[in-house]
């Protein structure tokens, strides 16, 4: 039986977080990352580094974005777990 990589279709946790945060930002009227960063009081470069997985998301950053976009409970759980449910 050939070896197969069963999780090749799995979405990496950093991509899940990026998708959820961008979708919530767009829902709140901040479709550009620059606008979301400005509204949350975060440097756009810092936001970009977190989206790309170069820097781990801090609770302070997520809290600042949450104050602006108002994540749902489900979105917060998915961001923390790094999985779609």
mmCIF file of the N, C-alpha and C atoms, coordinates in Angstrom:
data_MODEL
# 
_entry.id   MODEL 
# 
loop_
_atom_site.group_PDB 
_atom_site.id 
_atom_site.type_symbol 
_atom_site.label_atom_id 
_atom_site.label_alt_id 
_atom_site.label_comp_id 
_atom_site.label_asym_id 
_atom_site.label_entity_id 
_atom_site.label_seq_id 
_atom_site.pdbx_PDB_ins_code 
_atom_site.Cartn_x 
_atom_site.Cartn_y 
_atom_site.Cartn_z 
_atom_site.occupancy 
_atom_site.B_iso_or_equiv 
_atom_site.pdbx_formal_charge 
_atom_site.auth_seq_id 
_atom_site.auth_comp_id 
_atom_site.auth_asym_id 
_atom_site.auth_atom_id 
_atom_site.pdbx_PDB_model_num 
ATOM 1   N N  . UNK A 1 1  ? 0.846   -1.182 0.000  1.00 0.00 ? 1  UNK A N  1 
ATOM 2   C CA . UNK A 1 1  ? 0.000   0.000  0.000  1.00 0.00 ? 1  UNK A CA 1 
ATOM 3   C C  . UNK A 1 1  ? 0.887   1.240  0.000  1.00 0.00 ? 1  UNK A C  1 
ATOM 4   N N  . UNK A 1 2  ? 0.623   2.174  -0.927 1.00 0.00 ? 2  UNK A N  1 
ATOM 5   C CA . UNK A 1 2  ? 1.481   3.367  -0.991 1.00 0.00 ? 2  UNK A CA 1 
ATOM 6   C C  . UNK A 1 2  ? 1.274   4.285  0.212  1.00 0.00 ? 2  UNK A C  1 
ATOM 7   N N  . UNK A 1 3  ? 2.342   4.955  0.555  1.00 0.00 ? 3  UNK A N  1 
ATOM 8   C CA . UNK A 1 3  ? 2.243   5.915  1.652  1.00 0.00 ? 3  UNK A CA 1 
ATOM 9   C C  . UNK A 1 3  ? 1.533   7.163  1.150  1.00 0.00 ? 3  UNK A C  1 
ATOM 10  N N  . UNK A 1 4  ? 0.596   7.626  1.932  1.00 0.00 ? 4  UNK A N  1 
ATOM 11  C CA . UNK A 1 4  ? -0.109  8.861  1.579  1.00 0.00 ? 4  UNK A CA 1 
ATOM 12  C C  . UNK A 1 4  ? -0.068  9.804  2.761  1.00 0.00 ? 4  UNK A C  1 
ATOM 13  N N  . UNK A 1 5  ? -0.093  11.038 2.453  1.00 0.00 ? 5  UNK A N  1 
ATOM 14  C CA . UNK A 1 5  ? -0.106  12.056 3.486  1.00 0.00 ? 5  UNK A CA 1 
ATOM 15  C C  . UNK A 1 5  ? -1.559  12.485 3.683  1.00 0.00 ? 5  UNK A C  1 
ATOM 16  N N  . UNK A 1 6  ? -2.188  11.931 4.699  1.00 0.00 ? 6  UNK A N  1 
ATOM 17  C CA . UNK A 1 6  ? -3.614  12.147 4.898  1.00 0.00 ? 6  UNK A CA 1 
ATOM 18  C C  . UNK A 1 6  ? -3.958  13.575 5.290  1.00 0.00 ? 6  UNK A C  1 
ATOM 19  N N  . UNK A 1 7  ? -3.033  14.267 5.910  1.00 0.00 ? 7  UNK A N  1 
ATOM 20  C CA . UNK A 1 7  ? -3.334  15.627 6.356  1.00 0.00 ? 7  UNK A CA 1 
ATOM 21  C C  . UNK A 1 7  ? -2.897  16.688 5.348  1.00 0.00 ? 7  UNK A C  1 
ATOM 22  N N  . UNK A 1 8  ? -2.643  16.293 4.119  1.00 0.00 ? 8  UNK A N  1 
ATOM 23  C CA . UNK A 1 8  ? -2.184  17.277 3.129  1.00 0.00 ? 8  UNK A CA 1 
ATOM 24  C C  . UNK A 1 8  ? -3.227  18.332 2.834  1.00 0.00 ? 8  UNK A C  1 
ATOM 25  N N  . UNK A 1 9  ? -4.488  18.005 3.090  1.00 0.00 ? 9  UNK A N  1 
ATOM 26  C CA . UNK A 1 9  ? -5.561  18.963 2.862  1.00 0.00 ? 9  UNK A CA 1 
ATOM 27  C C  . UNK A 1 9  ? -5.846  19.812 4.103  1.00 0.00 ? 9  UNK A C  1 
ATOM 28  N N  . UNK A 1 10 ? -5.192  19.484 5.195  1.00 0.00 ? 10 UNK A N  1 
ATOM 29  C CA . UNK A 1 10 ? -5.409  20.233 6.434  1.00 0.00 ? 10 UNK A CA 1 
ATOM 30  C C  . UNK A 1 10 ? -4.890  21.663 6.280  1.00 0.00 ? 10 UNK A C  1 
ATOM 31  N N  . UNK A 1 11 ? -5.607  22.582 6.860  1.00 0.00 ? 11 UNK A N  1 
ATOM 32  C CA . UNK A 1 11 ? -5.220  23.990 6.804  1.00 0.00 ? 11 UNK A CA 1 
ATOM 33  C C  . UNK A 1 11 ? -4.371  24.287 8.041  1.00 0.00 ? 11 UNK A C  1 
ATOM 34  N N  . UNK A 1 12 ? -3.187  24.887 7.867  1.00 0.00 ? 12 UNK A N  1 
ATOM 35  C CA . UNK A 1 12 ? -2.330  25.197 9.013  1.00 0.00 ? 12 UNK A CA 1 
ATOM 36  C C  . UNK A 1 12 ? -3.021  26.175 9.972  1.00 0.00 ? 12 UNK A C  1 
ATOM 37  N N  . UNK A 1 13 ? -2.757  26.030 11.279 1.00 0.00 ? 13 UNK A N  1 
ATOM 38  C CA . UNK A 1 13 ? -3.389  26.899 12.271 1.00 0.00 ? 13 UNK A CA 1 
ATOM 39  C C  . UNK A 1 13 ? -3.206  28.395 12.001 1.00 0.00 ? 13 UNK A C  1 
ATOM 40  N N  . UNK A 1 14 ? -2.023  28.810 11.521 1.00 0.00 ? 14 UNK A N  1 
ATOM 41  C CA . UNK A 1 14 ? -1.822  30.246 11.270 1.00 0.00 ? 14 UNK A CA 1 
ATOM 42  C C  . UNK A 1 14 ? -2.745  30.745 10.167 1.00 0.00 ? 14 UNK A C  1 
ATOM 43  N N  . UNK A 1 15 ? -3.033  29.885 9.182  1.00 0.00 ? 15 UNK A N  1 
ATOM 44  C CA . UNK A 1 15 ? -3.942  30.268 8.099  1.00 0.00 ? 15 UNK A CA 1 
ATOM 45  C C  . UNK A 1 15 ? -5.379  30.355 8.609  1.00 0.00 ? 15 UNK A C  1 
ATOM 46  N N  . UNK A 1 16 ? -5.744  29.462 9.497  1.00 0.00 ? 16 UNK A N  1 
ATOM 47  C CA . UNK A 1 16 ? -7.089  29.493 10.094 1.00 0.00 ? 16 UNK A CA 1 
ATOM 48  C C  . UNK A 1 16 ? -7.281  30.796 10.856 1.00 0.00 ? 16 UNK A C  1 
ATOM 49  N N  . UNK A 1 17 ? -6.297  31.145 11.670 1.00 0.00 ? 17 UNK A N  1 
ATOM 50  C CA . UNK A 1 17 ? -6.396  32.395 12.445 1.00 0.00 ? 17 UNK A CA 1 
ATOM 51  C C  . UNK A 1 17 ? -6.501  33.605 11.522 1.00 0.00 ? 17 UNK A C  1 
ATOM 52  N N  . UNK A 1 18 ? -5.681  33.618 10.489 1.00 0.00 ? 18 UNK A N  1 
ATOM 53  C CA . UNK A 1 18 ? -5.691  34.740 9.549  1.00 0.00 ? 18 UNK A CA 1 
ATOM 54  C C  . UNK A 1 18 ? -7.058  34.864 8.882  1.00 0.00 ? 18 UNK A C  1 
ATOM 55  N N  . UNK A 1 19 ? -7.607  33.757 8.440  1.00 0.00 ? 19 UNK A N  1 
ATOM 56  C CA . UNK A 1 19 ? -8.914  33.798 7.773  1.00 0.00 ? 19 UNK A CA 1 
ATOM 57  C C  . UNK A 1 19 ? -10.014 34.292 8.694  1.00 0.00 ? 19 UNK A C  1 
ATOM 58  N N  . UNK A 1 20 ? -10.018 33.814 9.932  1.00 0.00 ? 20 UNK A N  1 
ATOM 59  C CA . UNK A 1 20 ? -11.059 34.208 10.882 1.00 0.00 ? 20 UNK A CA 1 
ATOM 60  C C  . UNK A 1 20 ? -10.943 35.689 11.212 1.00 0.00 ? 20 UNK A C  1 
ATOM 61  N N  . UNK A 1 21 ? -9.739  36.152 11.482 1.00 0.00 ? 21 UNK A N  1 
ATOM 62  C CA . UNK A 1 21 ? -9.539  37.556 11.858 1.00 0.00 ? 21 UNK A CA 1 
ATOM 63  C C  . UNK A 1 21 ? -9.874  38.475 10.690 1.00 0.00 ? 21 UNK A C  1 
ATOM 64  N N  . UNK A 1 22 ? -9.443  38.112 9.492  1.00 0.00 ? 22 UNK A N  1 
ATOM 65  C CA . UNK A 1 22 ? -9.757  38.941 8.319  1.00 0.00 ? 22 UNK A CA 1 
ATOM 66  C C  . UNK A 1 22 ? -11.257 38.971 8.047  1.00 0.00 ? 22 UNK A C  1 
ATOM 67  N N  . UNK A 1 23 ? -11.922 37.835 8.179  1.00 0.00 ? 23 UNK A N  1 
ATOM 68  C CA . UNK A 1 23 ? -13.365 37.780 7.939  1.00 0.00 ? 23 UNK A CA 1 
ATOM 69  C C  . UNK A 1 23 ? -14.119 38.624 8.968  1.00 0.00 ? 23 UNK A C  1 
ATOM 70  N N  . UNK A 1 24 ? -13.713 38.540 10.222 1.00 0.00 ? 24 UNK A N  1 
ATOM 71  C CA . UNK A 1 24 ? -14.362 39.337 11.265 1.00 0.00 ? 24 UNK A CA 1 
ATOM 72  C C  . UNK A 1 24 ? -14.100 40.824 11.038 1.00 0.00 ? 24 UNK A C  1 
ATOM 73  N N  . UNK A 1 25 ? -12.882 41.155 10.630 1.00 0.00 ? 25 UNK A N  1 
ATOM 74  C CA . UNK A 1 25 ? -12.556 42.555 10.347 1.00 0.00 ? 25 UNK A CA 1 
ATOM 75  C C  . UNK A 1 25 ? -13.380 43.094 9.197  1.00 0.00 ? 25 UNK A C  1 
ATOM 76  N N  . UNK A 1 26 ? -13.519 42.314 8.149  1.00 0.00 ? 26 UNK A N  1 
ATOM 77  C CA . UNK A 1 26 ? -14.304 42.744 6.987  1.00 0.00 ? 26 UNK A CA 1 
ATOM 78  C C  . UNK A 1 26 ? -15.777 42.881 7.355  1.00 0.00 ? 26 UNK A C  1 
ATOM 79  N N  . UNK A 1 27 ? -16.269 41.952 8.174  1.00 0.00 ? 27 UNK A N  1 
ATOM 80  C CA . UNK A 1 27 ? -17.657 42.023 8.643  1.00 0.00 ? 27 UNK A CA 1 
ATOM 81  C C  . UNK A 1 27 ? -17.904 43.318 9.425  1.00 0.00 ? 27 UNK A C  1 
ATOM 82  N N  . UNK A 1 28 ? -16.874 43.784 10.131 1.00 0.00 ? 28 UNK A N  1 
ATOM 83  C CA . UNK A 1 28 ? -16.985 45.008 10.920 1.00 0.00 ? 28 UNK A CA 1 
ATOM 84  C C  . UNK A 1 28 ? -16.675 46.267 10.108 1.00 0.00 ? 28 UNK A C  1 
ATOM 85  N N  . UNK A 1 29 ? -16.379 46.095 8.811  1.00 0.00 ? 29 UNK A N  1 
ATOM 86  C CA . UNK A 1 29 ? -16.130 47.245 7.955  1.00 0.00 ? 29 UNK A CA 1 
ATOM 87  C C  . UNK A 1 29 ? -14.666 47.574 7.739  1.00 0.00 ? 29 UNK A C  1 
ATOM 88  N N  . UNK A 1 30 ? -13.774 46.688 8.163  1.00 0.00 ? 30 UNK A N  1 
ATOM 89  C CA . UNK A 1 30 ? -12.331 46.900 7.994  1.00 0.00 ? 30 UNK A CA 1 
ATOM 90  C C  . UNK A 1 30 ? -11.783 45.834 7.060  1.00 0.00 ? 30 UNK A C  1 
ATOM 91  N N  . UNK A 1 31 ? -12.072 45.965 5.773  1.00 0.00 ? 31 UNK A N  1 
ATOM 92  C CA . UNK A 1 31 ? -11.664 44.937 4.800  1.00 0.00 ? 31 UNK A CA 1 
ATOM 93  C C  . UNK A 1 31 ? -10.180 45.004 4.454  1.00 0.00 ? 31 UNK A C  1 
ATOM 94  N N  . UNK A 1 32 ? -9.546  46.127 4.709  1.00 0.00 ? 32 UNK A N  1 
ATOM 95  C CA . UNK A 1 32 ? -8.097  46.222 4.482  1.00 0.00 ? 32 UNK A CA 1 
ATOM 96  C C  . UNK A 1 32 ? -7.380  46.027 5.817  1.00 0.00 ? 32 UNK A C  1 
ATOM 97  N N  . UNK A 1 33 ? -6.297  45.255 5.779  1.00 0.00 ? 33 UNK A N  1 
ATOM 98  C CA . UNK A 1 33 ? -5.532  44.987 6.996  1.00 0.00 ? 33 UNK A CA 1 
ATOM 99  C C  . UNK A 1 33 ? -5.036  46.277 7.640  1.00 0.00 ? 33 UNK A C  1 
ATOM 100 N N  . UNK A 1 34 ? -4.659  47.227 6.817  1.00 0.00 ? 34 UNK A N  1 
ATOM 101 C CA . UNK A 1 34 ? -4.159  48.509 7.319  1.00 0.00 ? 34 UNK A CA 1 
ATOM 102 C C  . UNK A 1 34 ? -5.236  49.215 8.146  1.00 0.00 ? 34 UNK A C  1 
ATOM 103 N N  . UNK A 1 35 ? -6.480  49.178 7.663  1.00 0.00 ? 35 UNK A N  1 
ATOM 104 C CA . UNK A 1 35 ? -7.579  49.825 8.390  1.00 0.00 ? 35 UNK A CA 1 
ATOM 105 C C  . UNK A 1 35 ? -7.862  49.129 9.715  1.00 0.00 ? 35 UNK A C  1 
ATOM 106 N N  . UNK A 1 36 ? -7.817  47.802 9.705  1.00 0.00 ? 36 UNK A N  1 
ATOM 107 C CA . UNK A 1 36 ? -8.044  47.039 10.936 1.00 0.00 ? 36 UNK A CA 1 
ATOM 108 C C  . UNK A 1 36 ? -6.947  47.334 11.952 1.00 0.00 ? 36 UNK A C  1 
ATOM 109 N N  . UNK A 1 37 ? -5.708  47.343 11.506 1.00 0.00 ? 37 UNK A N  1 
ATOM 110 C CA . UNK A 1 37 ? -4.585  47.617 12.406 1.00 0.00 ? 37 UNK A CA 1 
ATOM 111 C C  . UNK A 1 37 ? -4.707  49.014 13.014 1.00 0.00 ? 37 UNK A C  1 
ATOM 112 N N  . UNK A 1 38 ? -5.053  49.979 12.180 1.00 0.00 ? 38 UNK A N  1 
ATOM 113 C CA . UNK A 1 38 ? -5.199  51.359 12.660 1.00 0.00 ? 38 UNK A CA 1 
ATOM 114 C C  . UNK A 1 38 ? -6.322  51.470 13.691 1.00 0.00 ? 38 UNK A C  1 
ATOM 115 N N  . UNK A 1 39 ? -7.461  50.839 13.411 1.00 0.00 ? 39 UNK A N  1 
ATOM 116 C CA . UNK A 1 39 ? -8.599  50.900 14.329 1.00 0.00 ? 39 UNK A CA 1 
ATOM 117 C C  . UNK A 1 39 ? -8.298  50.215 15.656 1.00 0.00 ? 39 UNK A C  1 
ATOM 118 N N  . UNK A 1 40 ? -7.489  49.147 15.602 1.00 0.00 ? 40 UNK A N  1 
ATOM 119 C CA . UNK A 1 40 ? -7.153  48.402 16.811 1.00 0.00 ? 40 UNK A CA 1 
ATOM 120 C C  . UNK A 1 40 ? -5.957  48.998 17.552 1.00 0.00 ? 40 UNK A C  1 
ATOM 121 N N  . UNK A 1 41 ? -5.294  49.973 16.936 1.00 0.00 ? 41 UNK A N  1 
ATOM 122 C CA . UNK A 1 41 ? -4.132  50.589 17.572 1.00 0.00 ? 41 UNK A CA 1 
ATOM 123 C C  . UNK A 1 41 ? -2.886  49.725 17.493 1.00 0.00 ? 41 UNK A C  1 
ATOM 124 N N  . UNK A 1 42 ? -2.795  48.926 16.430 1.00 0.00 ? 42 UNK A N  1 
ATOM 125 C CA . UNK A 1 42 ? -1.644  48.044 16.218 1.00 0.00 ? 42 UNK A CA 1 
ATOM 126 C C  . UNK A 1 42 ? -0.930  48.518 14.955 1.00 0.00 ? 42 UNK A C  1 
ATOM 127 N N  . UNK A 1 43 ? 0.393   48.459 14.950 1.00 0.00 ? 43 UNK A N  1 
ATOM 128 C CA . UNK A 1 43 ? 1.131   48.806 13.736 1.00 0.00 ? 43 UNK A CA 1 
ATOM 129 C C  . UNK A 1 43 ? 0.791   47.783 12.654 1.00 0.00 ? 43 UNK A C  1 
ATOM 130 N N  . UNK A 1 44 ? 0.627   48.253 11.426 1.00 0.00 ? 44 UNK A N  1 
ATOM 131 C CA . UNK A 1 44 ? 0.252   47.339 10.345 1.00 0.00 ? 44 UNK A CA 1 
ATOM 132 C C  . UNK A 1 44 ? 1.334   46.278 10.111 1.00 0.00 ? 44 UNK A C  1 
ATOM 133 N N  . UNK A 1 45 ? 2.578   46.629 10.332 1.00 0.00 ? 45 UNK A N  1 
ATOM 134 C CA . UNK A 1 45 ? 3.670   45.651 10.179 1.00 0.00 ? 45 UNK A CA 1 
ATOM 135 C C  . UNK A 1 45 ? 3.534   44.544 11.222 1.00 0.00 ? 45 UNK A C  1 
ATOM 136 N N  . UNK A 1 46 ? 3.184   44.923 12.436 1.00 0.00 ? 46 UNK A N  1 
ATOM 137 C CA . UNK A 1 46 ? 2.993   43.943 13.513 1.00 0.00 ? 46 UNK A CA 1 
ATOM 138 C C  . UNK A 1 46 ? 1.864   42.984 13.173 1.00 0.00 ? 46 UNK A C  1 
ATOM 139 N N  . UNK A 1 47 ? 0.779   43.522 12.632 1.00 0.00 ? 47 UNK A N  1 
ATOM 140 C CA . UNK A 1 47 ? -0.355  42.696 12.231 1.00 0.00 ? 47 UNK A CA 1 
ATOM 141 C C  . UNK A 1 47 ? 0.070   41.734 11.118 1.00 0.00 ? 47 UNK A C  1 
ATOM 142 N N  . UNK A 1 48 ? 0.812   42.236 10.165 1.00 0.00 ? 48 UNK A N  1 
ATOM 143 C CA . UNK A 1 48 ? 1.290   41.412 9.054  1.00 0.00 ? 48 UNK A CA 1 
ATOM 144 C C  . UNK A 1 48 ? 2.186   40.276 9.547  1.00 0.00 ? 48 UNK A C  1 
ATOM 145 N N  . UNK A 1 49 ? 3.089   40.574 10.469 1.00 0.00 ? 49 UNK A N  1 
ATOM 146 C CA . UNK A 1 49 ? 3.977   39.546 11.015 1.00 0.00 ? 49 UNK A CA 1 
ATOM 147 C C  . UNK A 1 49 ? 3.194   38.445 11.723 1.00 0.00 ? 49 UNK A C  1 
ATOM 148 N N  . UNK A 1 50 ? 2.121   38.814 12.383 1.00 0.00 ? 50 UNK A N  1 
ATOM 149 C CA . UNK A 1 50 ? 1.299   37.822 13.072 1.00 0.00 ? 50 UNK A CA 1 
ATOM 150 C C  . UNK A 1 50 ? 0.494   36.992 12.073 1.00 0.00 ? 50 UNK A C  1 
ATOM 151 N N  . UNK A 1 51 ? -0.053  37.642 11.066 1.00 0.00 ? 51 UNK A N  1 
ATOM 152 C CA . UNK A 1 51 ? -0.772  36.920 10.015 1.00 0.00 ? 51 UNK A CA 1 
ATOM 153 C C  . UNK A 1 51 ? 0.120   35.876 9.351  1.00 0.00 ? 51 UNK A C  1 
ATOM 154 N N  . UNK A 1 52 ? 1.369   36.227 9.110  1.00 0.00 ? 52 UNK A N  1 
ATOM 155 C CA . UNK A 1 52 ? 2.290   35.348 8.394  1.00 0.00 ? 52 UNK A CA 1 
ATOM 156 C C  . UNK A 1 52 ? 2.977   34.324 9.292  1.00 0.00 ? 52 UNK A C  1 
ATOM 157 N N  . UNK A 1 53 ? 2.677   34.359 10.575 1.00 0.00 ? 53 UNK A N  1 
ATOM 158 C CA . UNK A 1 53 ? 3.242   33.380 11.496 1.00 0.00 ? 53 UNK A CA 1 
ATOM 159 C C  . UNK A 1 53 ? 4.661   33.673 11.931 1.00 0.00 ? 53 UNK A C  1 
ATOM 160 N N  . UNK A 1 54 ? 5.170   34.862 11.615 1.00 0.00 ? 54 UNK A N  1 
ATOM 161 C CA . UNK A 1 54 ? 6.531   35.223 12.029 1.00 0.00 ? 54 UNK A CA 1 
ATOM 162 C C  . UNK A 1 54 ? 6.579   35.506 13.522 1.00 0.00 ? 54 UNK A C  1 
ATOM 163 N N  . UNK A 1 55 ? 5.460   35.997 14.064 1.00 0.00 ? 55 UNK A N  1 
ATOM 164 C CA . UNK A 1 55 ? 5.354   36.332 15.483 1.00 0.00 ? 55 UNK A CA 1 
ATOM 165 C C  . UNK A 1 55 ? 4.062   35.705 16.007 1.00 0.00 ? 55 UNK A C  1 
ATOM 166 N N  . UNK A 1 56 ? 4.115   35.185 17.206 1.00 0.00 ? 56 UNK A N  1 
ATOM 167 C CA . UNK A 1 56 ? 2.929   34.574 17.809 1.00 0.00 ? 56 UNK A CA 1 
ATOM 168 C C  . UNK A 1 56 ? 1.962   35.668 18.251 1.00 0.00 ? 56 UNK A C  1 
ATOM 169 N N  . UNK A 1 57 ? 0.671   35.401 18.068 1.00 0.00 ? 57 UNK A N  1 
ATOM 170 C CA . UNK A 1 57 ? -0.350  36.346 18.515 1.00 0.00 ? 57 UNK A CA 1 
ATOM 171 C C  . UNK A 1 57 ? -0.307  36.469 20.027 1.00 0.00 ? 57 UNK A C  1 
ATOM 172 N N  . UNK A 1 58 ? -0.356  37.687 20.527 1.00 0.00 ? 58 UNK A N  1 
ATOM 173 C CA . UNK A 1 58 ? -0.410  37.904 21.972 1.00 0.00 ? 58 UNK A CA 1 
ATOM 174 C C  . UNK A 1 58 ? -1.861  38.131 22.377 1.00 0.00 ? 58 UNK A C  1 
ATOM 175 N N  . UNK A 1 59 ? -2.138  37.901 23.642 1.00 0.00 ? 59 UNK A N  1 
ATOM 176 C CA . UNK A 1 59 ? -3.492  38.131 24.156 1.00 0.00 ? 59 UNK A CA 1 
ATOM 177 C C  . UNK A 1 59 ? -3.866  39.607 24.014 1.00 0.00 ? 59 UNK A C  1 
ATOM 178 N N  . UNK A 1 60 ? -2.891  40.500 24.165 1.00 0.00 ? 60 UNK A N  1 
ATOM 179 C CA . UNK A 1 60 ? -3.162  41.937 24.038 1.00 0.00 ? 60 UNK A CA 1 
ATOM 180 C C  . UNK A 1 60 ? -3.584  42.302 22.617 1.00 0.00 ? 60 UNK A C  1 
ATOM 181 N N  . UNK A 1 61 ? -2.909  41.731 21.628 1.00 0.00 ? 61 UNK A N  1 
ATOM 182 C CA . UNK A 1 61 ? -3.261  42.010 20.234 1.00 0.00 ? 61 UNK A CA 1 
ATOM 183 C C  . UNK A 1 61 ? -4.656  41.483 19.900 1.00 0.00 ? 61 UNK A C  1 
ATOM 184 N N  . UNK A 1 62 ? -4.924  40.247 20.312 1.00 0.00 ? 62 UNK A N  1 
ATOM 185 C CA . UNK A 1 62 ? -6.240  39.670 20.046 1.00 0.00 ? 62 UNK A CA 1 
ATOM 186 C C  . UNK A 1 62 ? -7.340  40.448 20.766 1.00 0.00 ? 62 UNK A C  1 
ATOM 187 N N  . UNK A 1 63 ? -7.038  40.905 21.972 1.00 0.00 ? 63 UNK A N  1 
ATOM 188 C CA . UNK A 1 63 ? -8.006  41.701 22.731 1.00 0.00 ? 63 UNK A CA 1 
ATOM 189 C C  . UNK A 1 63 ? -8.280  43.036 22.040 1.00 0.00 ? 63 UNK A C  1 
ATOM 190 N N  . UNK A 1 64 ? -7.238  43.665 21.520 1.00 0.00 ? 64 UNK A N  1 
ATOM 191 C CA . UNK A 1 64 ? -7.402  44.949 20.822 1.00 0.00 ? 64 UNK A CA 1 
ATOM 192 C C  . UNK A 1 64 ? -8.250  44.769 19.564 1.00 0.00 ? 64 UNK A C  1 
ATOM 193 N N  . UNK A 1 65 ? -8.006  43.701 18.835 1.00 0.00 ? 65 UNK A N  1 
ATOM 194 C CA . UNK A 1 65 ? -8.794  43.441 17.627 1.00 0.00 ? 65 UNK A CA 1 
ATOM 195 C C  . UNK A 1 65 ? -10.224 43.082 18.003 1.00 0.00 ? 65 UNK A C  1 
ATOM 196 N N  . UNK A 1 66 ? -10.391 42.314 19.083 1.00 0.00 ? 66 UNK A N  1 
ATOM 197 C CA . UNK A 1 66 ? -11.727 41.929 19.535 1.00 0.00 ? 66 UNK A CA 1 
ATOM 198 C C  . UNK A 1 66 ? -12.562 43.152 19.906 1.00 0.00 ? 66 UNK A C  1 
ATOM 199 N N  . UNK A 1 67 ? -11.940 44.147 20.526 1.00 0.00 ? 67 UNK A N  1 
ATOM 200 C CA . UNK A 1 67 ? -12.676 45.372 20.883 1.00 0.00 ? 67 UNK A CA 1 
ATOM 201 C C  . UNK A 1 67 ? -13.211 46.078 19.641 1.00 0.00 ? 67 UNK A C  1 
ATOM 202 N N  . UNK A 1 68 ? -12.502 45.945 18.525 1.00 0.00 ? 68 UNK A N  1 
ATOM 203 C CA . UNK A 1 68 ? -12.892 46.612 17.289 1.00 0.00 ? 68 UNK A CA 1 
ATOM 204 C C  . UNK A 1 68 ? -13.917 45.800 16.502 1.00 0.00 ? 68 UNK A C  1 
ATOM 205 N N  . UNK A 1 69 ? -13.680 44.490 16.375 1.00 0.00 ? 69 UNK A N  1 
ATOM 206 C CA . UNK A 1 69 ? -14.531 43.674 15.503 1.00 0.00 ? 69 UNK A CA 1 
ATOM 207 C C  . UNK A 1 69 ? -15.594 42.878 16.252 1.00 0.00 ? 69 UNK A C  1 
ATOM 208 N N  . UNK A 1 70 ? -15.367 42.590 17.520 1.00 0.00 ? 70 UNK A N  1 
ATOM 209 C CA . UNK A 1 70 ? -16.332 41.820 18.293 1.00 0.00 ? 70 UNK A CA 1 
ATOM 210 C C  . UNK A 1 70 ? -16.439 40.374 17.821 1.00 0.00 ? 70 UNK A C  1 
ATOM 211 N N  . UNK A 1 71 ? -15.402 39.584 18.076 1.00 0.00 ? 71 UNK A N  1 
ATOM 212 C CA . UNK A 1 71 ? -15.425 38.177 17.700 1.00 0.00 ? 71 UNK A CA 1 
ATOM 213 C C  . UNK A 1 71 ? -16.598 37.459 18.362 1.00 0.00 ? 71 UNK A C  1 
ATOM 214 N N  . UNK A 1 72 ? -17.141 36.468 17.674 1.00 0.00 ? 72 UNK A N  1 
ATOM 215 C CA . UNK A 1 72 ? -18.148 35.611 18.298 1.00 0.00 ? 72 UNK A CA 1 
ATOM 216 C C  . UNK A 1 72 ? -17.414 34.613 19.190 1.00 0.00 ? 72 UNK A C  1 
ATOM 217 N N  . UNK A 1 73 ? -18.162 33.945 20.058 1.00 0.00 ? 73 UNK A N  1 
ATOM 218 C CA . UNK A 1 73 ? -17.544 32.942 20.928 1.00 0.00 ? 73 UNK A CA 1 
ATOM 219 C C  . UNK A 1 73 ? -16.907 31.829 20.102 1.00 0.00 ? 73 UNK A C  1 
ATOM 220 N N  . UNK A 1 74 ? -17.577 31.441 19.048 1.00 0.00 ? 74 UNK A N  1 
ATOM 221 C CA . UNK A 1 74 ? -17.064 30.388 18.174 1.00 0.00 ? 74 UNK A CA 1 
ATOM 222 C C  . UNK A 1 74 ? -15.764 30.815 17.505 1.00 0.00 ? 74 UNK A C  1 
ATOM 223 N N  . UNK A 1 75 ? -15.710 32.062 17.042 1.00 0.00 ? 75 UNK A N  1 
ATOM 224 C CA . UNK A 1 75 ? -14.488 32.563 16.396 1.00 0.00 ? 75 UNK A CA 1 
ATOM 225 C C  . UNK A 1 75 ? -13.323 32.586 17.381 1.00 0.00 ? 75 UNK A C  1 
ATOM 226 N N  . UNK A 1 76 ? -13.581 33.042 18.611 1.00 0.00 ? 76 UNK A N  1 
ATOM 227 C CA . UNK A 1 76 ? -12.513 33.075 19.607 1.00 0.00 ? 76 UNK A CA 1 
ATOM 228 C C  . UNK A 1 76 ? -11.988 31.675 19.895 1.00 0.00 ? 76 UNK A C  1 
ATOM 229 N N  . UNK A 1 77 ? -12.891 30.716 20.018 1.00 0.00 ? 77 UNK A N  1 
ATOM 230 C CA . UNK A 1 77 ? -12.470 29.333 20.269 1.00 0.00 ? 77 UNK A CA 1 
ATOM 231 C C  . UNK A 1 77 ? -11.629 28.811 19.105 1.00 0.00 ? 77 UNK A C  1 
ATOM 232 N N  . UNK A 1 78 ? -12.022 29.120 17.885 1.00 0.00 ? 78 UNK A N  1 
ATOM 233 C CA . UNK A 1 78 ? -11.275 28.658 16.724 1.00 0.00 ? 78 UNK A CA 1 
ATOM 234 C C  . UNK A 1 78 ? -9.910  29.335 16.633 1.00 0.00 ? 78 UNK A C  1 
ATOM 235 N N  . UNK A 1 79 ? -9.843  30.606 16.980 1.00 0.00 ? 79 UNK A N  1 
ATOM 236 C CA . UNK A 1 79 ? -8.554  31.308 16.966 1.00 0.00 ? 79 UNK A CA 1 
ATOM 237 C C  . UNK A 1 79 ? -7.606  30.690 17.976 1.00 0.00 ? 79 UNK A C  1 
ATOM 238 N N  . UNK A 1 80 ? -8.107  30.399 19.159 1.00 0.00 ? 80 UNK A N  1 
ATOM 239 C CA . UNK A 1 80 ? -7.262  29.838 20.207 1.00 0.00 ? 80 UNK A CA 1 
ATOM 240 C C  . UNK A 1 80 ? -6.832  28.418 19.869 1.00 0.00 ? 80 UNK A C  1 
ATOM 241 N N  . UNK A 1 81 ? -7.758  27.623 19.379 1.00 0.00 ? 81 UNK A N  1 
ATOM 242 C CA . UNK A 1 81 ? -7.437  26.227 19.054 1.00 0.00 ? 81 UNK A CA 1 
ATOM 243 C C  . UNK A 1 81 ? -6.688  26.083 17.737 1.00 0.00 ? 81 UNK A C  1 
ATOM 244 N N  . UNK A 1 82 ? -6.901  27.024 16.822 1.00 0.00 ? 82 UNK A N  1 
ATOM 245 C CA . UNK A 1 82 ? -6.267  26.934 15.510 1.00 0.00 ? 82 UNK A CA 1 
ATOM 246 C C  . UNK A 1 82 ? -6.901  25.890 14.620 1.00 0.00 ? 82 UNK A C  1 
ATOM 247 N N  . UNK A 1 83 ? -8.205  25.618 14.832 1.00 0.00 ? 83 UNK A N  1 
ATOM 248 C CA . UNK A 1 83 ? -8.924  24.629 14.022 1.00 0.00 ? 83 UNK A CA 1 
ATOM 249 C C  . UNK A 1 83 ? -10.301 25.166 13.672 1.00 0.00 ? 83 UNK A C  1 
ATOM 250 N N  . UNK A 1 84 ? -10.761 24.756 12.496 1.00 0.00 ? 84 UNK A N  1 
ATOM 251 C CA . UNK A 1 84 ? -12.150 25.021 12.145 1.00 0.00 ? 84 UNK A CA 1 
ATOM 252 C C  . UNK A 1 84 ? -12.996 23.953 12.796 1.00 0.00 ? 84 UNK A C  1 
ATOM 253 N N  . UNK A 1 85 ? -14.185 24.324 13.222 1.00 0.00 ? 85 UNK A N  1 
ATOM 254 C CA . UNK A 1 85 ? -15.077 23.337 13.825 1.00 0.00 ? 85 UNK A CA 1 
ATOM 255 C C  . UNK A 1 85 ? -16.202 23.026 12.894 1.00 0.00 ? 85 UNK A C  1 
# 
